[in-house]
Amino acid sequence: MKLFIISVLMLSGLTFAQIEAPRGKALNQIELTALLATGSTSERLARLVQDRGIDFTPDEVFLKSLQEDEAGDPLLTALKSAGVRREAPSSKDPATSMKDSAALAHLHRAAQLNRNNFHPQEAEPEFREAVAADPDNPFVHLALGKILARSGKTGEAIAEGRTALNLQPDSAEAHLDLGDVLLQSSTQHREALEQLQEAVTLAPSDALTHYSYATALSLAGDKEGAAQQRKIGEELGGNPSPIRVFVGGMVMQAKLISKPPPHYPREAKAAHIEGKVRMNVLVGKDGAVKDIAVRSGDTLLSEAAIRAVWKWRYQPTLLNGQAVEVATEVDVIFNLK
C-alpha cells in the first residue's frame, strides 16, 4: 500500500483554520467566544484582537470564563491591552443584553464540552441553544455548523453556513466554513471552490485563507493553482498545515497496538439498531488519536464509536525515518449477534 503525501489535508472536521473578522470591524464578545468554542487557537484570536480591536471592555468575569474555555495567555494578554472601538451605542436595551448573556452562557458551556470532553454530540445541544438565544448572529450559526460537520451531519452544517451568509454576506469566515463543509459532499465541489475563492477575495491578507483555498484547488486537480495559493500564504508569513500522509484503513488496522471495544449503547440495543459508523481519524506522530470526524452512521451508535476510538493507539508511522501524522478511515461495527 502506497503512502500518498498530501501537503494540506482537508477532511471533514479536521481543518480548523480561522480567518479575520470583516476588515475594519471590531470583535464582539459573542464572535470571540464562538470562535474559541469551535477550535480557534489562543494565538490566532490574539492576532485578531490586536489587528481589529474589540467593541467591549473585558471585565474579570469575562476573562475568567475564557480561561475556563481554555483560552491561553496570548489571548488574555491581548484582550487586557486591546483598544476598545465603539461602533455602536455603548448602552443596550435590556432585551438585547439578556439575549447576549444567554448566547454567551451556552457558548461557554459548549466550549468546555467540545474542548475538554472531545464529544461533539454533547456540545451540540449547547450550540443549538446559543442559536436559539441569538438567531441573528452569524457567528453562532457558524459555530453550530462546525460541530454538525464534525458529527457527520453535512446537510445541516451546510444549512447553518447558508444562514450565516444570509445574515452577513461579506463574512469571509462564513464563506470559508461553508466552502469547507461543501467539500464533504461529492456533488458540490464547484460551489465549494466558489465559496473559498470568495473568502480569499474578502480576506486577501490572511495567509490561512490562501492555504485553505489551496487545499480545495489541490483536491480539484489544479496543482498549479494550489501551489500559487500556498506561495501567497507563505509570503504573507502564515504557517501552512503540516505535511501528513494518508494510509488506508486496512493498513492502519494492522498497526493498532491498543483497541478497546466500544460499549453498545443501551438505547440502540433496545431499538435493535445495528450498523457501521465510519469516521475520518487523524493519528499523531506518537500513534495517539488527535481528531475524529464522523462521516456516516446511526446517531445512537456514533457517540459510543467516538468514545472508543479516542482510546485507540497505533504504532508510529515512519516516512524516510521520520514519524509523521496519518489521516485514515476507521469503521466501527455494531452487531447484536
C-alpha positions in Angstrom: 0.0 0.0 0.0 1.4 3.3 -1.1 1.5 6.4 1.1 0.1 9.4 -0.6 1.7 12.7 0.6 -0.8 15.5 1.0 0.6 18.9 1.6 -2.6 20.3 3.1 -5.2 17.7 4.1 -8.8 18.6 4.4 -11.1 16.0 6.0 -14.4 16.8 7.5 -13.8 18.3 10.8 -10.0 18.1 10.6 -9.3 21.6 9.3 -9.9 24.3 11.8 -8.4 27.3 10.1 -9.9 30.6 11.3 -9.8 33.9 9.4 -10.1 37.5 10.1 -13.3 39.3 11.0 -14.6 41.6 8.3 -12.0 44.3 7.5 -12.3 47.2 9.9 -14.9 45.5 12.2 -14.0 45.1 15.8 -14.7 41.8 17.5 -17.6 41.5 20.0 -17.9 39.1 22.9 -20.1 36.6 21.1 -17.9 36.4 18.0 -14.8 35.9 20.1 -16.4 33.2 22.2 -17.9 31.4 19.2 -14.5 31.3 17.5 -12.8 30.0 20.7 -15.5 27.4 21.2 -15.0 25.8 17.8 -11.2 25.4 17.9 -9.5 28.7 17.0 -6.2 28.9 18.9 -5.4 31.5 21.5 -2.6 32.8 19.4 -4.9 33.2 16.4 -7.5 35.1 18.3 -4.9 37.2 19.9 -3.8 38.4 16.5 -7.4 39.1 15.5 -7.8 41.2 18.7 -4.6 43.1 18.0 -5.5 43.7 14.4 -9.2 44.6 14.8 -9.7 45.7 18.3 -12.8 44.9 20.3 -16.1 46.7 20.9 -16.4 45.9 24.6 -14.5 46.3 27.8 -13.5 42.8 29.0 -14.1 42.5 32.8 -12.7 39.9 35.1 -15.8 37.8 34.8 -15.5 37.5 31.1 -11.8 36.8 31.2 -12.3 34.1 33.8 -15.0 32.5 31.6 -12.5 32.5 28.7 -9.9 30.8 30.9 -12.4 28.1 31.7 -12.8 27.7 28.0 -9.1 27.0 27.8 -8.1 30.4 26.3 -4.3 30.8 26.7 -2.2 33.7 27.8 -1.7 35.2 24.4 -5.4 35.9 24.0 -5.9 37.0 27.6 -3.0 39.4 27.4 -4.2 40.8 24.1 -7.7 41.5 25.5 -6.3 43.3 28.5 -4.3 45.7 26.3 -6.7 45.9 23.4 -8.1 49.2 22.2 -11.9 49.4 22.6 -13.7 50.6 19.5 -17.3 51.6 20.0 -19.0 51.0 16.6 -22.5 51.3 18.1 -24.1 53.0 21.1 -22.5 51.5 24.3 -25.8 51.1 26.0 -28.1 48.2 25.0 -31.7 47.7 25.7 -32.5 45.1 28.4 -33.8 42.6 25.8 -30.6 42.7 23.8 -28.4 42.4 26.8 -30.4 39.4 28.0 -30.2 37.7 24.6 -26.4 38.3 24.5 -25.9 36.9 28.0 -27.9 33.7 27.2 -26.0 33.1 24.0 -22.6 33.6 25.8 -23.6 31.2 28.6 -24.4 28.5 26.1 -21.3 29.1 24.1 -19.1 28.8 27.2 -20.7 25.5 28.1 -20.3 24.3 24.6 -16.7 25.3 24.5 -16.0 23.3 27.7 -17.8 20.2 26.3 -16.2 20.5 22.9 -12.6 21.1 24.1 -12.4 19.2 27.4 -14.5 16.1 26.5 -13.9 16.0 22.8 -17.5 14.8 22.3 -19.3 17.0 19.6 -22.6 15.2 20.3 -22.6 16.5 23.9 -21.7 20.1 22.8 -24.2 20.2 20.0 -27.3 21.0 22.2 -25.5 24.0 23.7 -24.6 25.4 20.3 -28.3 25.0 19.3 -29.4 26.8 22.4 -26.9 29.6 21.5 -28.5 29.9 18.1 -32.0 30.0 19.7 -30.9 32.7 22.0 -29.3 34.9 19.3 -30.6 33.7 15.9 -29.5 36.9 14.1 -25.8 36.5 14.9 -24.0 34.7 12.0 -21.1 33.5 14.2 -23.4 31.3 16.4 -24.7 29.7 13.3 -21.1 29.1 12.1 -20.3 27.6 15.5 -23.2 25.2 15.3 -22.3 24.4 11.7 -18.8 23.4 12.6 -20.0 21.0 15.3 -22.6 19.5 13.0 -19.9 18.9 10.3 -17.8 17.1 12.9 -20.7 14.8 13.7 -21.3 13.9 10.1 -24.4 16.0 9.7 -23.3 17.6 6.5 -26.7 18.7 5.2 -27.5 20.5 8.5 -24.0 22.1 8.6 -24.4 23.4 5.1 -27.8 24.9 6.1 -26.2 26.7 9.0 -23.4 28.1 6.8 -26.0 29.4 4.3 -27.9 31.1 7.1 -24.8 32.8 8.3 -24.1 34.1 4.8 -27.6 35.4 4.5 -27.1 37.3 7.7 -23.7 38.6 6.8 -22.9 38.2 3.0 -19.5 39.9 3.4 -18.2 37.5 6.1 -15.0 35.8 5.0 -15.4 33.3 7.8 -18.8 32.2 6.6 -17.6 31.7 3.1 -14.6 29.7 4.4 -16.7 27.5 6.7 -19.4 26.8 4.0 -16.7 26.0 1.5 -15.1 23.5 3.8 -18.3 21.7 4.6 -19.4 21.7 0.9 -16.2 19.8 0.1 -17.5 16.9 2.2 -20.3 16.5 -0.4 -19.1 14.7 -3.6 -21.7 16.7 -5.7 -20.9 20.3 -4.5 -17.2 20.8 -5.1 -17.7 23.5 -7.7 -19.7 25.6 -5.2 -17.1 24.9 -2.5 -14.4 26.3 -4.7 -16.5 29.4 -5.3 -17.1 29.9 -1.6 -13.4 29.6 -0.8 -12.4 31.9 -3.6 -14.7 34.5 -2.2 -13.2 34.0 1.2 -9.7 34.8 -0.3 -11.2 37.9 -2.0 -12.7 39.2 1.2 -9.6 38.4 3.3 -6.6 38.7 0.9 -4.1 39.5 3.6 -4.9 36.4 5.7 -2.5 33.5 5.0 -4.7 30.8 6.2 -7.5 31.6 3.7 -5.0 31.0 0.9 -3.9 27.7 2.4 -7.5 26.6 2.7 -8.2 27.6 -0.9 -5.0 25.8 -2.0 -6.4 22.6 -0.4 -9.6 22.8 -2.5 -7.7 23.5 -5.7 -5.5 20.6 -5.0 -8.4 18.3 -4.4 -9.9 19.6 -7.7 -6.8 18.6 -9.6 -5.5 22.2 -10.1 -1.9 21.6 -8.8 -0.6 24.8 -10.3 -3.3 27.0 -8.7 -2.8 25.2 -5.4 0.9 25.9 -5.5 0.3 29.6 -6.3 -2.1 29.9 -3.3 0.4 28.2 -1.0 3.1 30.6 -2.2 1.0 33.6 -1.4 0.3 32.2 2.1 4.0 31.7 2.7 4.7 35.3 1.5 2.1 36.6 3.9 4.0 34.9 6.7 1.5 32.2 7.6 2.3 28.7 8.8 1.0 26.0 6.4 -0.8 23.0 7.6 1.7 20.2 8.4 2.5 17.6 5.8 0.6 14.4 6.5 0.2 11.0 4.9 -3.0 9.2 4.0 -3.0 5.5 4.8 -5.8 3.1 4.1 -7.9 1.8 6.9 -6.9 -1.8 6.4 -3.2 -0.9 6.6 -3.7 1.1 9.8 -5.7 -1.6 11.4 -2.6 -3.8 11.3 -0.7 -1.1 13.2 -3.1 -1.0 16.1 -1.5 -1.8 19.4 -4.5 -1.0 21.6 -8.1 -1.2 20.5 -10.6 -1.1 23.4 -14.0 -2.2 22.0 -17.0 0.2 22.0 -19.7 -0.1 24.6 -23.0 -0.9 22.9 -25.5 1.8 23.8 -28.4 0.5 25.7 -30.9 2.6 23.7 -29.5 1.2 20.4 -29.8 -2.4 21.8 -33.4 -1.8 22.9 -34.2 -0.5 19.4 -32.4 -3.4 17.7 -30.1 -0.9 15.9 -27.0 -2.3 14.2 -24.7 -0.9 11.7 -21.4 0.7 10.9 -20.0 4.1 12.0 -17.4 5.4 9.5 -15.0 8.1 10.7 -12.1 10.2 9.4 -9.4 9.9 12.0 -6.2 11.8 12.4 -3.4 9.9 14.2 -0.5 11.8 15.7 3.2 11.1 15.4 3.1 9.2 18.6 0.3 6.9 17.5 -2.4 8.6 19.6 -5.7 9.7 18.0 -5.7 13.5 17.6 -9.0 14.2 15.9 -12.2 12.4 14.8 -14.9 13.3 12.4 -18.0 11.1 11.8 -18.8 10.6 8.2 -21.8 8.3 8.5 -23.6 6.0 10.9 -26.6 6.0 13.2 -26.5 8.8 15.8 -27.2 6.4 18.6 -24.1 4.5 17.7 -21.8 7.4 16.8 -21.0 8.7 20.3 -20.1 5.2 21.5 -17.8 4.7 18.5 -16.1 8.1 19.1 -15.5 7.3 22.8 -13.9 4.0 21.9 -11.7 5.3 19.1 -10.3 8.2 21.2 -8.6 5.4 23.3 -7.1 3.6 20.4 -3.3 3.6 20.0 -1.3 2.9 16.8 2.4 2.1 16.1 4.0 5.4 14.9 4.2 5.7 11.1 7.6 6.5 9.7 8.4 8.2 6.4 12.0 8.3 5.5 12.8 7.5 9.1 10.7 10.3 10.5 7.4 9.9 12.4 4.5 11.6 10.6 0.9 12.3 11.2 -1.5 9.9 9.5 -5.0 10.5 8.2 -7.1 7.4 7.8 -10.6 5.9 7.8 -12.0 3.9 10.6 -15.1 1.7 10.6 -16.6 0.7 13.9 -19.2 -2.1 13.5 -22.1 -2.7 15.9 -23.6 -6.2 15.7 -26.2 -7.6 18.1 -25.4 -11.2 17.2 
